[in-house]
Structures are given as C-alpha cells and as structure tokens.
Amino acid sequence: MTNQDVVVSEMGIAAGAALTGPSPALLACRGAAAGAMSLRYLDLAAAAARSASCTWVDAMRASSPTRSRAAADVDEFTAWMRKHPSALGKFEQIASASKGKKVVMFLDYDGTLSPIVADPDAAYMSNAMRAAVRDVAKHFPTAIVSGRCRDKVRNFVGLSELYYAGSHGMDIKGPGSNPESVLCQPASEFLPVIDEVYKLLVEKTKSTPGAKVENNKFCLSVHFRCVDEKRWNALAEQVKAVIKDYPKLKLTQGRKVLEIRPSIMWDKGKALEFLLESLGFANCSDVLPVYIGDDRTDEDAFRVLRKRGQGLGILVSKCPKETNASYSLQDPSEVMDFLLRLVEWKRKSSPPPPMIRPRV
Ligand SMILES: O=P(O)(O)OC[C@H]1O[C@H](O[C@H]2O[C@H](CO)[C@@H](O)[C@H](O)[C@H]2O)[C@H](O)[C@@H](O)[C@@H]1O
C-alpha cells in the first residue's frame, strides 16, 4: 500500500476543517487497505459464507421481499412501525432534535432517490427529486453513498455540488470536477482483480437468461432481478464457483443482487465516518448526521449512527425488516417529501439576515 493508492486533496477535504497531517479518518482509510491482506478472519468469514450455498439466495430474497404490505401480517407491520415510525409522521420531533445542530445529509441512491427498476442502467431519478436534493445541498453538506460506480451515480444524480461515495463508500470524492478532490480510495490495489473477476463472471453467467454483471469499479454486482427464480440457486453457484479462487474478495447481498467486494474493513458506515471527519465534525456534539437508505449495505451506516448515539437512520421500506435505523419512509416519493420538509423547516428557522438600509 503506497501513498499513491489514497489520493488526497486537502482542498477537497477541508470544507471548513483545518487539517494538519493525516486525519484519523484518512488513516482509517489507509488502514483499511493496509489491513486487507492480514485480515484472515475476514477471509475465513467469506469462506464460511461461500460454503453456505443457498444462504445467499435466501438472504437476498429476505432483503427484497416481493409480498405486498396488504399480504403481510398487519400486527407485525404495526409493531414494526411503532419501533421505526415514519420520519414524516415524526417530522416535528426530528425538527426539534435538529435545532441548533449542524445537519449533514447522507443519501443512498437506488431505492432511495430512484425507484427500483428492472434495468440497472435505466434507474433514473426524477427532475423533482433532483431539485429537492439540490435544495437540500444548499442548506446542508450532502453526500450520495452508493454501491454504484461513483461516476455512474454522479451521472444519474447530475449535481456537482455534492460529495459522492461510490462502490459502497470505497471511492469518495468531494464536490466539483477537480480530479484532485478524490478523498479516499482504500481498495485501489483491488482494481486489477475486480476487472479480472468481472470478465470471468460475464463469461460464466452468460448462459443464465436475464443475469447481468455490473462493474462498479471497486466492486461488482450480479443482478438476479430478471432471472427466473428457479434459476437463482444455479446462478449463485456460478458466482461462487468464480469467487472461490479469490479469497480476498467477499460476497454480500442486496435487493435481488449479489455483490462481490474486497475483504477490507470498509463499508458505507466507514464512509460516513470518513466524510464527517473530513468535514470537521469528527468529535462535534452538535452535528446531526441523517442517513437515508433502503438496502442491507445501508445497515452499516445505520449501525455507526446507533453506536455514536448521534444522528438519524431512516430506512426506506414498505415491509417490516430487521434494521438499525430509527425511522422509516415507504418509498422514494416519501423520501422526496421528507427532503422538501427539511428544506422548508431550515428556511423558516433561519430567515435571511435583515436588509441594512442606507442612511439618508
Ligand atoms: O447502494 P445503492 O445505491 O442502493 O446501490 C445498490 C445496488 O443498486 C443497484 O441495483 C439495485 O437497483 C437496480 C435499479 O433499480 C435494480 O435493478 C437492482 O435489482 C437493485 O439491486 C445497482 O445496479 C447495483 O450495482 C448496486 O449494488
């Protein structure tokens, strides 16, 4: 691991923070990569997971339930909503908790800002949502945290004033188009292997109708959404057959997707901590990080917020799911309503400075 592996621009990091020497977040970012080779227990965990053939498919089904709420047990849903109330319903409570705090927004992309669609290349965000995110970013530092390749999610969102953390947080860049503003890439040494495995997976899965492999730069996604469910186990076997030769890679699952990523101690939760620190909020008691996401990988960020005892985790889901989030929203349209209310609240609570009239 060399210093070139982690490209840092103090200008990009600064955003109000005066940093001297490598910050703890940057050291963590470096450490994640440096520790990659020595973390044998991660390899073992990945190996154990690889050996549990159907568990991946079962977990993937569980994280993307197809039954409607009407079919779900109403009591279970009510109990779940009591534990994870609607962030819209509890908006006043959230607003008063935010009073006097510096709100920092973290937004997942797929299933949060854009609706889930069959073709991952066509997961567009609406113009109304884009305008809402733009407004949010005028008032609060805002980051998009996605499993997607950073450039791809940046193209979907189309806003240059945001922070972007692509590849599940393994590729973090500050606002603007300056390539120097890449802040953290803890998995850069994995690029060649990810490329190699991408090609192998494309070849291996081409016999499975509907399967699609997406290259997210520091990680890969194998999509199951358009594959007949009867073939899911066979497809998971194909994926496992490829990655069994790569003990430094691990499998995680999301919404009808298996994700292949480096076995480093880095995830969306680490990315959240890194960004908070880069923004100068590491040890601030008056910061309120708000993270909105819909997927299993967002749980890493919710967990971090819970552990810090600071901030709000909001899960986007119509169905009861095991989660570390405190609040819930049902779908991207509710996410948009929440963002708009946040902007309106901020506008009302901090009116523009009074006009100074020239003396006559
Ligand atoms: O962290 P995220 O921004 O939520 O990214 C997670 C995965 O999102 C995308 O896949 C999901 O959305 C697709 C489009 O709606 C859908 O077809 C797919 O079934 C979902 O899993 C993205 O394509 C993946 O690469 C990301 O890992």
The ligand as a Tripos MOL2 file, in Angstrom:
@<TRIPOS>MOLECULE
LIG
   27    28     1     0     0
SMALL
NO_CHARGES

@<TRIPOS>ATOM
      1 O1        -26.2080    1.5000   -2.6830 O.co2     1 LIG1
      2 P1        -27.2110    1.6420   -3.7890 P.3       1 LIG1
      3 O2        -27.1380    2.9640   -4.4870 O.co2     1 LIG1
      4 O3        -28.6130    1.3430   -3.3240 O.co2     1 LIG1
      5 O4        -26.7950    0.5250   -4.8360 O.3       1 LIG1
      6 C1        -27.0770   -0.8570   -4.6020 C.3       1 LIG1
      7 C2        -27.2410   -1.5460   -5.9230 C.3       1 LIG1
      8 O5        -28.1670   -0.7280   -6.6440 O.3       1 LIG1
      9 C3        -28.4190   -1.0840   -7.9910 C.3       1 LIG1
     10 O6        -29.1910   -2.2900   -8.0130 O.3       1 LIG1
     11 C4        -30.4870   -2.1260   -7.4690 C.3       1 LIG1
     12 O7        -31.2380   -1.1900   -8.2890 O.3       1 LIG1
     13 C5        -31.4510   -1.6290   -9.6580 C.3       1 LIG1
     14 C6        -32.1530   -0.4990  -10.3980 C.3       1 LIG1
     15 O8        -33.3420   -0.1210   -9.7590 O.3       1 LIG1
     16 C7        -32.2470   -2.9360   -9.6440 C.3       1 LIG1
     17 O9        -32.4480   -3.3890  -10.9830 O.3       1 LIG1
     18 C8        -31.4940   -3.9790   -8.8200 C.3       1 LIG1
     19 O10       -32.2610   -5.1630   -8.7150 O.3       1 LIG1
     20 C9        -31.1900   -3.4710   -7.4140 C.3       1 LIG1
     21 O11       -30.3980   -4.3790   -6.6820 O.3       1 LIG1
     22 C10       -27.1360   -1.2120   -8.7590 C.3       1 LIG1
     23 O12       -27.4250   -1.6410  -10.0850 O.3       1 LIG1
     24 C11       -26.1690   -2.1590   -8.0730 C.3       1 LIG1
     25 O13       -24.9510   -2.1890   -8.7700 O.3       1 LIG1
     26 C12       -25.9250   -1.6330   -6.6700 C.3       1 LIG1
     27 O14       -25.0410   -2.5210   -5.9850 O.3       1 LIG1
@<TRIPOS>BOND
     1     1     2 2
     2     2     3 1
     3     2     4 1
     4     2     5 1
     5     5     6 1
     6     6     7 1
     7     7     8 1
     8     7    26 1
     9     8     9 1
    10     9    10 1
    11     9    22 1
    12    10    11 1
    13    11    12 1
    14    11    20 1
    15    12    13 1
    16    13    14 1
    17    13    16 1
    18    14    15 1
    19    16    17 1
    20    16    18 1
    21    18    19 1
    22    18    20 1
    23    20    21 1
    24    22    23 1
    25    22    24 1
    26    24    25 1
    27    24    26 1
    28    26    27 1
@<TRIPOS>SUBSTRUCTURE
     1 LIG1         1 GROUP 0 **** ****
